[in-house]
Amino acid sequence: MSEQSKDYKARAQELVSRMTLEEKALLLSGNGPWTTHKIERLGIPSIFMTDGPHGLRKALGQSVAESVPATCFPTASALASTWNTDLIRQVGAALARECQAHDVQILLGPGINMKRSPLGGRNFEYFSEDPVLAGQLAAAYIQGAQGEGVGTSLKHFAVNNQEFERMVSSSNLDERTLREIYLPAFEIAVTQAQPWSVMCAYNKVNGVYASENHLLLEDILRDEWGFQGFVVSDWGAVHDRAKGVMAGLNLEMPGSGDVNRKKIIAAVNAGQLPVSRLDDVVTSLLSVILKAAESRRTGARFDVEQHHALARQVAGEGIILLKNDDNILPLDAGRKKKLALIGAFAKDPRYQGAGSSQVNPTRISNAYDELLAIMGGSERFGYASGYDAEGVTTAQLIEEAREQARNADVAIIFAGLPDSHESEGFDRSSLDIPEGHHRLIDAVSQVQPNTVVVLMNGSAITMPWVGRVKAILEGWLTGQAGGGAIADILTGRVNPSAKLAETFPLRVEDTPTSTEFPGLNQQAHYGEGVFIGYRYYDKKNITPLFPFGFGLSYTTFAYSELTLSAASIKDTERLTVQLKVRNEGKVAGKEIVQLYVREDKPAVSRPDKELKAFTKVALEPGEEKTVSFTLNSRDFAYYNAALHRWSVNPGRFDILVGGSSRSLPLRKHVLVETAQVPVPVLTRHSTVKEFKNHPKGKAFYSRLASVIMGEAPGEQSTVKRSPQEEKARKKAEMSTLVFVNDMPAYKLIAFSQGKFTEQMLNDILAQVQ
């Protein structure tokens, strides 16, 4: 804890010591939808918090149109596609400057829940299917915002992966899956950036509401990770207020009048809620309130044009070139080719998601106007709307589009998902874009071989027409400056450098949760375990439409000279990985270098490989740079549920480096030695074979096995038998041994008919501990 944090905590503790029970309860409940309560008697100020992972949404009324104008940056799916922590840090700082200008102390974001299924309705608001990527980007965002004196609220903690029945559904998963997939992004963000607050989710986790989950809010978040801020409920996520306080939930939002305040007071008076616990929870909240109040910058302003330019830059780095046959892109602005711009999104773009994150933008650009501005000459451009606001087309609209395409050298179709197809509050029912968009692409590509598709969507989609078009740009929901960014990419003013932060499957049936998403009857069973996203497609050897980490450029990159700092390390040591990347093309570009780790002979079922590090490198034509990564014990570990801790299985690990999860040209291996090999505790429920594989238990294995077999396994029999009889005996022994090895030790007592007793088993167990 920093000295300044200690100071805020000491001041908060002093104020709490002077507060009445009623004042403490008051502070733990919001004053309406966005603010905390003042306590004027003690000089405790109110602070303002509001929505906005990708832009400030300070409401002046009930509708989005009544919120203050603010820069609408790209949504999280586009931000994550940049893989650029420095750029995300700039976005966080810009958002904070706008918060300061509008007197907002805490911005409710970023959202970093895993994209368990591509059908998740809120996927546009989350970064990735991979926790390392999501965690690193979130940490950068938080550092940028809080460096400008505005707090963030990391959300939604935890295992919040579907919109259906989100207020009542229980996310049911095993400990290892929780620790390896759904918590690490939060852990990285908390330990590296210390957000001022964490927002707990609506859902239950293994039957316990997140707002009342002591394991999550206290044991893990505070005790393990050292979180120093306060936990705020998602809006309306409180159930039992006293239980929430006991579990570590600080602030209830929005305010519920005196309903839940009375419950806190009653629980204290009944002795069910200790005053000391209440004081701790109030102190954590008050410490941040004091810090937030003193971080206000009176008279702050922000440069609207500068922020719009940043939004355009970020959007440009978030747009992915998925296909570019015959190098049809970039378009040559100097040549007088005629272009057909087809699809209503060309003039009326979908640039942000629907729900609580909607922003009232300071301005909006569209690709049609921006292309005209760059390429000039309106006579070079044809246009056809192609479909209506819901993506519905007609024969007339199709024919108008075909006519424009026939009379052009290149047709650029703008397609994707309307607002009604993905939003907070409901999950998608399909991976398809509207049928009208599919029909439009099919019809145009039949008459125009040079067809380019620009997509506007917040999450993965299927593309049955992928083989019939020359180029595809994944344009995402790229914010208010997305039109300009798309034009920059199409014309080559910006070289595409984004890569997928989520897998695009060929069909929904290929996804890891195809039979279990969304969870019904208020139960979401995470039966796929640790195998989500690319981890699943790799394990099942399924070829996706586009793999995790994939993205093209207008140049090419070559990887070489992978070196490791050691051929063998202890799990307490670090490993330095170095390689070279060279731009072999004629234009400057940026490459995202990805490092994955694979365990050669895992102790448990593990993914084929897992992302452990990444960086984005800018290279001029012909330039080569050395890239360096450092790996530590955690990068080789799995979560050992039997021991409730991270463990490294000694042995060989492969280091894989390249430009996507399915293109890793550089490979070397390192031997990892484990200082302390994880040893499970043997109990009466342990199987006989677990004794055989235990450093102390193996001494008793033969004794246990012989209880049923009569002889120790493999022991040479003294009875004279014919070769045929001996062969039959060994075959029977093998069959019996399989049966015995899988038997819990306590069952030997009954099978031995008194020859092996409870006391004998207890004596053995005492010696193997």
C-alpha positions in Angstrom: 0.0 0.0 0.0 1.4 3.4 -1.0 2.0 6.2 1.6 -0.8 8.2 0.0 -3.2 5.2 0.2 -2.3 4.8 3.8 -3.1 8.5 4.4 -6.5 8.2 2.9 -7.2 5.0 4.9 -6.0 6.7 8.1 -8.3 9.7 7.5 -11.2 7.3 6.6 -10.7 5.3 9.8 -10.7 8.5 11.9 -13.9 9.6 10.2 -15.5 6.2 10.6 -14.8 6.3 14.4 -17.0 9.4 14.6 -19.8 8.1 12.5 -23.1 6.9 13.8 -24.5 3.5 12.8 -27.1 5.2 10.7 -24.4 7.3 8.9 -22.4 4.2 8.1 -25.4 2.4 6.6 -26.2 5.6 4.7 -22.7 5.7 3.1 -23.0 2.1 1.9 -26.0 2.9 -0.2 -26.1 5.1 -3.3 -27.9 8.4 -3.4 -30.0 7.7 -6.5 -28.6 6.1 -9.7 -25.1 7.7 -9.9 -23.9 9.3 -6.7 -22.9 8.5 -3.2 -24.3 10.2 -0.1 -22.8 13.3 1.5 -22.4 13.4 5.2 -22.2 17.1 5.8 -21.7 16.8 9.6 -18.3 15.2 9.0 -17.4 16.9 5.7 -17.7 13.7 3.7 -18.4 14.6 0.0 -20.4 12.9 -2.6 -18.8 11.4 -5.7 -20.3 10.7 -9.2 -19.9 7.5 -11.1 -21.3 6.7 -14.5 -21.3 4.2 -17.4 -18.8 4.2 -20.2 -16.3 1.5 -21.0 -15.7 3.1 -24.4 -17.0 6.6 -23.8 -18.5 8.8 -21.1 -22.3 8.4 -20.6 -23.2 11.1 -18.0 -27.0 11.1 -18.2 -28.9 14.4 -17.9 -32.2 12.7 -18.4 -33.6 9.2 -19.1 -32.4 8.7 -22.7 -28.9 8.4 -24.3 -29.7 11.6 -26.3 -30.0 13.4 -23.0 -26.5 12.5 -21.9 -23.5 14.9 -22.3 -21.7 14.8 -25.7 -18.6 12.7 -25.4 -16.1 11.0 -27.6 -17.4 7.6 -28.6 -14.3 5.4 -28.8 -14.4 1.9 -30.4 -16.0 -0.8 -28.2 -13.9 -3.4 -26.4 -13.9 -6.0 -29.2 -12.2 -3.4 -31.5 -9.9 -2.1 -28.8 -8.7 -5.6 -28.0 -8.0 -6.2 -31.7 -5.3 -3.6 -31.5 -3.3 -5.7 -29.1 -1.7 -2.3 -28.3 -1.4 -1.6 -24.5 0.2 1.8 -25.1 -2.8 2.9 -27.3 -5.3 1.5 -24.8 -3.6 3.5 -22.1 -4.1 6.6 -24.2 -7.8 5.8 -24.5 -8.1 5.4 -20.8 -6.4 8.8 -20.2 -8.7 10.5 -22.8 -11.8 9.0 -21.2 -10.6 10.3 -17.8 -10.0 13.8 -19.2 -13.6 13.9 -20.3 -14.7 12.7 -16.9 -12.8 15.5 -15.3 -14.4 18.0 -17.6 -17.9 16.7 -16.6 -17.1 16.2 -12.9 -17.3 12.4 -12.9 -15.1 10.7 -10.4 -15.4 7.0 -11.4 -16.0 5.5 -14.8 -17.7 2.1 -14.8 -15.4 0.0 -16.9 -13.5 -1.8 -18.4 -15.4 -5.0 -18.8 -13.2 -8.1 -19.0 -15.3 -11.2 -18.7 -14.3 -14.0 -21.0 -16.0 -14.6 -24.3 -17.1 -18.1 -23.4 -19.5 -18.3 -26.3 -19.6 -16.0 -29.4 -23.3 -15.8 -28.8 -22.9 -13.7 -25.7 -25.0 -10.6 -26.1 -22.5 -8.3 -24.4 -19.4 -9.6 -26.2 -18.8 -6.3 -27.9 -18.2 -4.8 -24.4 -15.6 -7.4 -23.4 -12.0 -7.8 -24.7 -11.2 -11.4 -25.4 -11.6 -15.1 -25.0 -8.1 -15.2 -23.5 -7.4 -14.0 -19.9 -3.8 -12.8 -20.5 -4.8 -10.5 -23.4 -7.8 -9.2 -21.6 -5.9 -8.7 -18.4 -3.0 -6.8 -19.9 -5.3 -4.5 -21.9 -7.5 -3.8 -18.9 -4.5 -2.9 -16.8 -3.3 -0.4 -19.4 -6.8 1.1 -19.6 -7.0 1.5 -15.8 -3.5 3.0 -15.6 -4.4 5.5 -18.3 -7.6 6.6 -16.6 -6.4 6.7 -13.0 -3.2 8.5 -14.0 -5.6 11.4 -14.8 -7.2 11.2 -11.4 -10.4 9.3 -12.4 -11.2 5.9 -10.9 -12.3 2.9 -12.8 -14.6 0.0 -11.9 -13.4 -3.3 -13.2 -16.4 -5.5 -14.2 -18.2 -7.9 -13.9 -16.7 -9.9 -11.1 -17.0 -12.8 -11.8 -18.0 -15.6 -14.3 -20.5 -13.3 -16.0 -20.8 -14.8 -19.5 -24.4 -14.7 -20.5 -27.2 -12.2 -20.6 -30.1 -14.7 -20.3 -31.4 -14.7 -16.8 -28.3 -12.9 -15.7 -29.8 -11.7 -12.4 -30.6 -15.1 -11.2 -28.5 -17.6 -13.1 -25.8 -19.6 -11.4 -22.4 -20.1 -13.2 -21.4 -23.6 -12.1 -17.8 -24.5 -12.7 -14.9 -26.4 -11.1 -12.1 -24.7 -9.1 -9.5 -25.2 -11.8 -11.6 -23.7 -14.6 -12.4 -20.7 -12.3 -8.8 -20.1 -11.6 -7.3 -20.7 -15.0 -9.9 -19.0 -17.2 -12.3 -16.7 -15.5 -10.2 -15.1 -12.7 -6.8 -14.4 -14.3 -7.8 -11.3 -16.3 -9.2 -9.7 -13.1 -6.0 -10.8 -11.2 -3.7 -9.2 -13.8 -5.7 -5.9 -13.8 -5.9 -5.7 -10.0 -2.3 -6.6 -9.2 -0.8 -4.4 -12.0 -3.2 -1.4 -11.9 -5.2 -1.4 -8.7 -8.6 -0.1 -10.0 -10.3 2.1 -7.5 -13.3 -0.2 -7.6 -14.5 -3.6 -8.8 -18.1 -4.2 -9.8 -19.6 -7.5 -8.7 -21.8 -9.3 -11.2 -25.5 -10.1 -11.1 -25.1 -13.9 -11.3 -24.4 -16.5 -8.7 -21.1 -18.4 -8.8 -21.6 -22.0 -7.8 -24.9 -21.1 -6.1 -23.7 -18.1 -4.2 -24.6 -14.6 -5.5 -21.5 -12.6 -6.5 -22.6 -9.8 -4.3 -22.5 -12.1 -1.3 -19.6 -14.3 -2.3 -16.9 -14.1 0.5 -14.6 -16.4 -1.5 -14.5 -13.9 -4.4 -14.8 -10.6 -2.7 -12.6 -11.2 0.4 -10.5 -14.3 0.2 -9.4 -13.9 -3.5 -9.8 -10.2 -4.3 -8.5 -8.7 -1.2 -6.5 -11.3 0.7 -4.8 -13.0 -2.3 -4.6 -10.2 -4.8 -4.2 -7.3 -2.4 -7.1 -5.2 -3.8 -7.3 -1.8 -2.0 -10.4 -0.2 -3.4 -14.1 -0.9 -2.9 -16.6 -3.3 -4.4 -19.7 -1.8 -5.9 -22.7 -3.9 -6.9 -23.9 -4.0 -10.5 -27.0 -1.9 -10.6 -29.6 -4.0 -8.8 -27.3 -6.9 -7.9 -27.9 -6.8 -4.2 -29.9 -9.5 -2.5 -29.2 -9.9 1.2 -27.6 -6.6 2.2 -26.2 -7.8 5.5 -24.7 -10.9 3.9 -23.2 -8.6 1.3 -21.5 -6.5 3.9 -20.1 -9.6 5.6 -18.8 -10.9 2.2 -17.1 -7.6 1.4 -19.6 -5.7 -0.8 -19.1 -2.0 0.0 -21.5 0.1 -2.0 -25.0 -0.8 -3.2 -26.1 0.9 -6.4 -28.4 2.4 -7.2 -29.7 3.6 -3.9 -32.7 1.7 -2.5 -33.9 4.5 -0.2 -33.8 3.2 3.4 -34.8 -0.3 2.6 -31.4 -1.9 2.7 -30.0 0.6 5.2 -32.5 -0.6 7.7 -31.4 -4.1 7.2 -27.8 -3.2 7.9 -28.8 -1.4 11.1 -31.0 -4.3 12.2 -28.3 -6.9 11.5 -25.8 -4.9 13.7 -28.4 -4.4 16.5 -29.2 -8.2 16.4 -25.5 -9.1 16.7 -25.5 -10.7 13.2 -23.2 -8.1 11.7 -20.2 -7.1 13.9 -19.5 -3.4 14.1 -15.8 -4.1 13.3 -16.8 -5.7 10.0 -19.1 -2.9 9.2 -16.3 -0.4 9.9 -13.9 -2.2 7.7 -16.3 -2.1 4.8 -17.1 1.6 5.3 -13.4 2.5 5.6 -12.5 0.9 2.2 -15.3 2.9 0.5 -14.6 6.1 2.3 -10.8 5.9 1.5 -11.6 6.0 -2.2 -14.3 8.7 -1.8 -11.7 10.9 -0.2 -9.1 10.2 -2.9 -11.7 10.7 -5.7 -12.9 14.0 -4.2 -9.4 15.4 -3.9 -8.5 14.3 -7.5 -11.2 16.6 -9.0 -9.8 19.1 -11.4 -11.9 22.2 -11.3 -12.4 23.9 -14.7 -10.9 20.9 -16.6 -11.4 20.8 -20.4 -10.7 18.4 -23.2 -9.8 18.9 -26.8 -12.8 17.6 -28.8 -10.9 17.4 -32.1 -7.8 15.8 -30.5 -10.0 13.1 -28.9 -11.8 12.5 -32.2 -8.4 12.1 -33.9 -7.4 9.6 -31.2 -10.6 7.7 -31.8 -9.8 7.5 -35.5 -6.3 6.2 -34.8 -7.5 3.6 -32.4 -10.2 2.5 -34.8 -7.6 2.2 -37.5 -5.5 -0.1 -35.4 -8.6 -2.2 -34.5 -9.9 -2.9 -38.0 -8.7 -6.4 -39.1 -7.9 -7.4 -42.7 -9.2 -10.9 -42.8 -8.8 -11.5 -46.5 -7.1 -9.8 -49.4 -7.0 -11.9 -52.6 -4.9 -10.5 -55.5 -4.0 -7.6 -53.2 -7.2 -5.9 -54.2 -6.6 -3.6 -51.2 -5.5 -1.0 -50.7 -7.5 1.0 -53.3 -5.3 3.3 -55.4 -6.6 6.8 -54.7 -4.7 8.1 -57.7 -6.2 5.9 -60.3 -9.7 6.8 -61.6 -11.4 3.5 -60.8 -15.1 3.7 -60.1 -16.4 2.4 -56.8 -19.8 1.1 -55.9 -20.5 1.6 -52.2 -23.3 -0.7 -51.2 -25.1 -1.1 -47.9 -26.9 1.4 -45.7 -24.0 1.1 -43.1 -21.8 3.0 -45.6 -23.8 6.2 -44.8 -25.5 5.3 -41.6 -22.9 3.2 -39.7 -23.4 1.0 -36.7 -20.6 2.3 -34.5 -21.4 1.3 -30.9 -23.3 -1.4 -29.0 -26.7 -1.1 -27.4 -27.4 -1.0 -23.7 -25.8 0.9 -20.7 -22.6 1.7 -22.6 -24.3 3.8 -25.3 -22.6 7.2 -25.8 -23.9 10.5 -27.2 -21.0 11.2 -29.7 -19.5 14.6 -30.3 -19.7 13.8 -34.0 -20.0 10.8 -36.3 -18.1 10.0 -39.5 -19.2 7.6 -42.2 -17.2 5.7 -44.8 -19.0 7.1 -47.8 -18.2 10.8 -47.0 -14.7 9.9 -45.8 -13.8 8.0 -49.0 -15.1 10.9 -51.1 -12.9 13.3 -49.1 -9.8 11.1 -49.6 -10.3 10.0 -53.2 -12.2 12.9 -54.6 -14.7 13.1 -57.5 -18.2 12.1 -56.6 -18.6 10.9 -60.2 -16.4 8.0 -59.3 -18.8 6.7 -56.6 -22.1 4.9 -56.9 -24.3 4.0 -54.0 -27.1 1.6 -53.2 -28.6 1.1 -49.7 -29.2 -2.6 -50.2 -31.3 -3.2 -47.0 -33.3 -1.4 -44.4 -32.5 -0.7 -40.7 -33.2 -4.3 -39.7 -31.2 -5.8 -42.5 -34.2 -6.7 -44.6 -33.8 -6.5 -48.4 -36.1 -6.6 -51.4 -35.8 -7.6 -55.0 -35.7 -3.9 -56.0 -33.0 -3.1 -53.5 -31.0 -6.1 -54.7 -31.3 -5.1 -58.3 -30.2 -1.5 -57.5 -27.1 -2.8 -55.8 -26.3 -5.2 -58.7 -26.7 -2.3 -61.2 -24.2 -0.2 -59.2 -21.8 -3.1 -59.0 -21.9 -3.9 -62.7 -21.0 -0.3 -63.5 -18.0 -0.2 -61.1 -14.5 -1.5 -61.0 -14.8 -2.5 -57.4 -17.8 -3.0 -55.2 -17.5 -2.4 -51.5 -20.4 -3.9 -49.4 -21.0 -2.7 -45.9 -22.7 -5.4 -43.8 -22.9 -6.7 -40.3 -25.3 -6.7 -37.3 -28.0 -4.2 -36.6 -28.6 -3.0 -33.0 -31.5 -5.4 -32.7 -29.2 -8.4 -33.2 -26.7 -7.8 -30.3 -27.2 -5.9 -27.1 -26.8 -5.9 -23.3 -29.8 -7.8 -21.9 -30.1 -10.6 -24.3 -27.9 -13.2 -26.0 -27.7 -13.8 -29.8 -29.7 -16.6 -31.2 -27.4 -17.2 -34.2 -24.0 -16.3 -35.5 -25.5 -15.2 -38.8 -25.8 -11.6 -40.0 -29.3 -10.8 -41.3 -30.5 -12.8 -44.2 -30.8 -9.6 -46.3 -27.1 -8.9 -45.8 -26.2 -12.4 -47.0 -28.5 -12.1 -50.0 -26.9 -8.7 -50.9 -23.4 -10.1 -50.7 -24.3 -13.1 -52.9 -26.0 -11.0 -55.5 -23.3 -8.4 -55.8 -20.4 -10.9 -55.9 -22.2 -12.7 -58.8 -21.9 -9.7 -61.0 -18.7 -8.1 -59.7 -15.6 -10.3 -59.2 -13.8 -7.4 -57.4 -16.0 -7.4 -54.3 -14.8 -6.2 -50.9 -16.9 -6.7 -47.7 -16.6 -4.3 -44.7 -18.2 -5.6 -41.6 -19.7 -3.7 -38.7 -20.5 -6.0 -35.8 -19.5 -6.4 -32.1 -18.7 -10.1 -32.1 -17.9 -13.1 -34.2 -20.1 -14.0 -37.2 -20.3 -16.7 -39.8 -19.5 -15.9 -43.5 -20.9 -18.5 -45.9 -19.9 -16.2 -48.8 -16.2 -16.0 -47.7 -15.0 -17.8 -50.8 -16.9 -15.5 -53.2 -15.4 -12.1 -52.3 -11.9 -10.8 -52.8 -11.4 -9.0 -49.5 -12.9 -8.8 -46.0 -12.4 -6.1 -43.4 -13.6 -6.7 -39.9 -14.6 -3.2 -39.0 -16.2 -4.0 -35.6 -18.0 -1.2 -33.8 -15.3 1.3 -34.2 -16.8 4.4 -32.6 -17.6 7.8 -33.9 -14.5 8.0 -36.1 -14.9 4.6 -37.5 -15.9 5.9 -41.0 -12.7 7.7 -41.3 -10.7 4.8 -40.0 -12.3 2.4 -42.6 -11.5 4.9 -45.4 -7.9 5.1 -44.1 -7.5 1.3 -44.3 -9.3 0.9 -47.7 -7.0 3.5 -49.3 -3.8 2.5 -47.6 -3.3 5.6 -45.6 -3.2 3.2 -42.6 -1.7 -0.2 -43.0 -4.0 -2.7 -41.1 -2.3 -4.2 -38.0 -5.1 -5.6 -36.0 -5.6 -9.3 -35.1 -8.5 -11.3 -33.7 -8.9 -11.4 -30.0 -11.5 -14.1 -30.4 -11.9 -17.1 -32.7 -14.4 -16.8 -35.6 -15.9 -20.3 -35.9 -17.2 -21.8 -39.2 -20.6 -22.6 -37.6 -22.2 -22.4 -34.2 -22.1 -26.2 -33.8 -18.3 -26.0 -33.7 -18.2 -23.8 -30.6 -17.3 -25.3 -27.2 -20.6 -24.3 -25.7 -22.9 -25.2 -28.6 -25.1 -27.6 -26.5 -25.0 -25.6 -23.2 -25.4 -21.9 -24.1 -27.1 -20.1 -22.7 -27.6 -22.0 -19.4 -31.3 -22.6 -18.8 -33.5 -22.9 -15.7 -31.2 -20.5 -13.8 -28.2 -22.9 -14.2 -25.2 -22.4 -16.5 -23.0 -25.5 -16.4 -19.4 -24.8 -17.6 -18.9 -28.4 -18.8 -16.2 -27.4 -21.3 -13.9 -26.5 -18.4 -10.7 -24.7 -19.4 -11.4 -25.4 -23.1 -12.9 -22.2 -24.4 -12.0 -20.3 -27.5 -8.8 -21.3 -29.3 -8.0 -23.8 -26.5 -11.1 -25.8 -27.6 -10.5 -25.6 -31.3 -6.9 -26.7 -30.9 -7.8 -29.6 -28.6 -10.5 -30.8 -30.9 -8.5 -30.2 -34.0 -11.3 -28.0 -35.5 -10.4 -25.6 -38.2 -12.1 -22.3 -37.5 -13.2 -19.7 -40.1 -10.4 -17.4 -38.7 -8.2 -18.3 -35.8 -7.4 -16.4 -32.6 -4.6 -13.9 -33.2 -5.1 -13.8 -37.0 -4.9 -10.7 -39.1 -3.3 -9.6 -42.4 -1.3 -6.6 -43.4 -0.3 -4.8 -46.6 3.2 -6.0 -45.9 4.8 -9.3 -44.8 6.8 -10.1 -41.7 9.5 -12.8 -41.2 10.4 -14.4 -37.9 13.9 -15.7 -37.0 16.6 -16.4 -34.4 14.5 -17.6 -31.5 16.8 -17.9 -28.5 16.2 -18.9 -24.8 18.3 -17.7 -21.9 18.7 -21.2 -20.7 18.0 -24.8 -21.8 16.8 -25.7 -18.3 15.4 -23.6 -15.5 14.0 -24.1 -12.0 10.4 -23.1 -11.6 11.6 -20.3 -9.3 13.7 -18.8 -12.1 12.7 -16.6 -15.0 13.2 -17.4 -18.7 14.1 -14.7 -21.2 12.9 -15.4 -24.8 14.3 -13.4 -27.7 13.6 -13.4 -31.4 13.9 -11.2 -34.5 11.1 -9.8 -36.6 11.7 -8.3 -40.0 9.4 -6.3 -42.3 10.0 -7.8 -45.8 7.5 -5.6 -47.6 7.7 -2.1 -49.2 5.5 -0.3 -46.7 5.7 0.4 -43.0 3.6 -1.8 -40.8 3.1 -3.2 -37.3 3.2 -6.8 -36.3 1.7 -8.4 -33.2 4.2 -11.0 -31.9 2.5 -13.7 -29.9 4.2 -16.2 -27.6 2.5 -19.4 -26.5 3.6 -22.2 -24.1 2.8 -25.9 -24.4 3.5 -28.6 -21.8 4.9 -31.7 -23.5 3.6 -34.3 -21.0 1.0 -32.6 -18.8 0.0 -34.0 -15.4 -3.6 -33.0 -16.2 -5.6 -32.4 -19.4 -4.3 -29.0 -20.6 -4.9 -26.9 -23.7 -2.6 -27.6 -26.6 -1.0 -24.2 -26.1 -1.8 -21.0 -24.2 -1.0 -17.3 -24.9 1.5 -16.1 -22.3 3.0 -12.9 -23.8 2.6 -10.5 -26.8 3.8 -7.2 -28.1 3.2 -4.9 -31.0 6.2 -3.9 -33.1 6.4 -1.0 -35.6 8.7 -1.7 -38.5 9.8 0.4 -41.5 10.3 -1.4 -44.9 13.3 -3.7 -44.5 13.7 -3.0 -40.8 14.4 -5.8 -38.3 13.9 -5.6 -34.5 14.7 -7.8 -31.6 11.7 -8.7 -29.4 12.2 -9.9 -25.9 9.8 -11.6 -23.4 10.3 -12.8 -19.9 8.4 -15.8 -18.5 8.0 -16.8 -14.9 6.7 -19.8 -13.0 3.1 -18.9 -13.5 3.5 -19.1 -17.2 4.2 -22.9 -17.0 1.8 -23.7 -14.2 -1.7 -25.2 -14.0 -4.1 -24.8 -11.1 -3.8 -27.8 -8.9 -7.3 -28.2 -7.5 -6.3 -31.0 -5.1 -3.8 -28.6 -3.4 -5.7 -25.4 -4.1 -2.7 -23.7 -5.6 -0.7 -23.2 -8.8 1.7 -26.0 -9.6 4.3 -26.7 -12.2 4.7 -30.2 -13.5 8.4 -30.8 -14.1 9.4 -31.6 -17.6 9.6 -30.2 -21.1 7.8 -27.1 -22.2 7.6 -25.8 -25.8 8.0 -22.1 -26.5 6.0 -21.2 -29.7 6.2 -17.7 -31.3 4.6 -16.3 -34.4 1.8 -14.1 -35.8 -1.3 -16.0 -34.8 -2.4 -19.1 -32.8 -2.3 -21.2 -36.0 1.0 -19.7 -37.4 3.9 -20.2 -35.0 7.0 -20.7 -37.1 9.5 -20.4 -34.2 9.7 -23.2 -31.7 12.2 -24.2 -29.0 11.8 -26.1 -25.7 13.0 -25.7 -22.2 13.2 -28.1 -19.3 11.6 -26.9 -16.1 12.7 -28.4 -12.8 10.3 -28.1 -9.9 11.8 -27.3 -6.5 8.8 -28.8 -4.8 6.9 -31.4 -6.7 3.2 -31.1 -5.8 2.2 -34.0 -3.7 -1.5 -34.7 -3.0 -2.7 -35.7 0.5 -3.5 -39.4 0.7 -6.8 -40.2 2.5 -9.0 -43.2 3.0 -10.8 -42.2 -0.2 -7.6 -42.2 -2.3 -7.3 -44.9 -4.9 -4.8 -47.7 -4.5 -2.9 -46.5 -7.6 -2.6 -43.0 -5.9 -0.5 -44.7 -3.2 1.7 -46.2 -5.9 2.5 -42.8 -7.4 3.0 -41.1 -4.0 6.6 -40.6 -2.7 5.6 -42.0 0.7 2.6 -44.0 -0.3 4.5 -46.2 -2.8 6.1 -48.1 0.1 2.6 -49.4 1.0 1.3 -50.1 -2.5 2.2 -53.8 -2.6 0.7 -54.4 0.8 -2.6 -52.7 -0.2 -2.8 -54.5 -3.6 -2.1 -57.9 -2.1 -5.1 -57.6 0.2 -7.3 -58.7 -2.7 -4.7 -60.2 -5.1 -3.1 -62.5 -2.5 0.3 -61.7 -4.0 2.1 -58.5 -4.6 1.6 -57.3 -8.2 4.2 -58.8 -10.5 5.6 -61.1 -7.8 7.0 -64.4 -9.0 4.7 -67.2 -8.0 6.2 -70.2 -6.1 3.4 -72.5 -7.4 4.5 -74.8 -10.3 2.2 -74.2 -13.3 2.3 -75.1 -17.0 3.2 -72.3 -19.4 -0.5 -72.1 -20.4 -1.6 -71.9 -16.7 1.0 -69.2 -16.0 -0.1 -67.2 -18.9 -3.7 -67.4 -17.8 -2.7 -66.5 -14.2 -0.9 -63.3 -15.4 -3.9 -62.4 -17.6 -6.2 -62.7 -14.6 -3.7 -60.8 -12.4 -3.7 -58.0 -14.9 -7.5 -57.7 -14.9 -7.6 -57.9 -11.1 -4.9 -55.3 -10.8 -6.9 -52.8 -12.9 -9.8 -53.4 -10.6 -7.7 -53.0 -7.5 -5.8 -49.9 -8.7 -9.1 -47.9 -9.2 -10.5 -49.0 -5.8 -10.6 -46.4 -2.9 -8.4 -47.7 -0.1 -11.2 -47.9 2.4 -13.0 -50.5 0.3 -10.2 -53.0 0.9 -11.6 -53.4 4.5 -14.8 -55.0 3.3 -13.3 -57.0 0.4 -10.7 -58.5 2.8 -13.4 -59.9 5.1 -11.6 -58.7 8.2 -8.0 -59.5 7.2 -7.4 -55.8 6.5 -8.8 -53.5 9.2 -9.7 -49.9 9.7 -6.9 -49.6 12.2 -4.4 -51.0 9.6 -5.5 -48.4 7.1 -5.3 -45.6 9.7 -1.7 -46.7 10.6 -0.7 -46.5 6.9 -2.3 -43.1 6.5 -0.5 -41.8 9.5 2.8 -42.8 8.0 2.3 -41.2 4.5 1.3 -37.7 5.7 
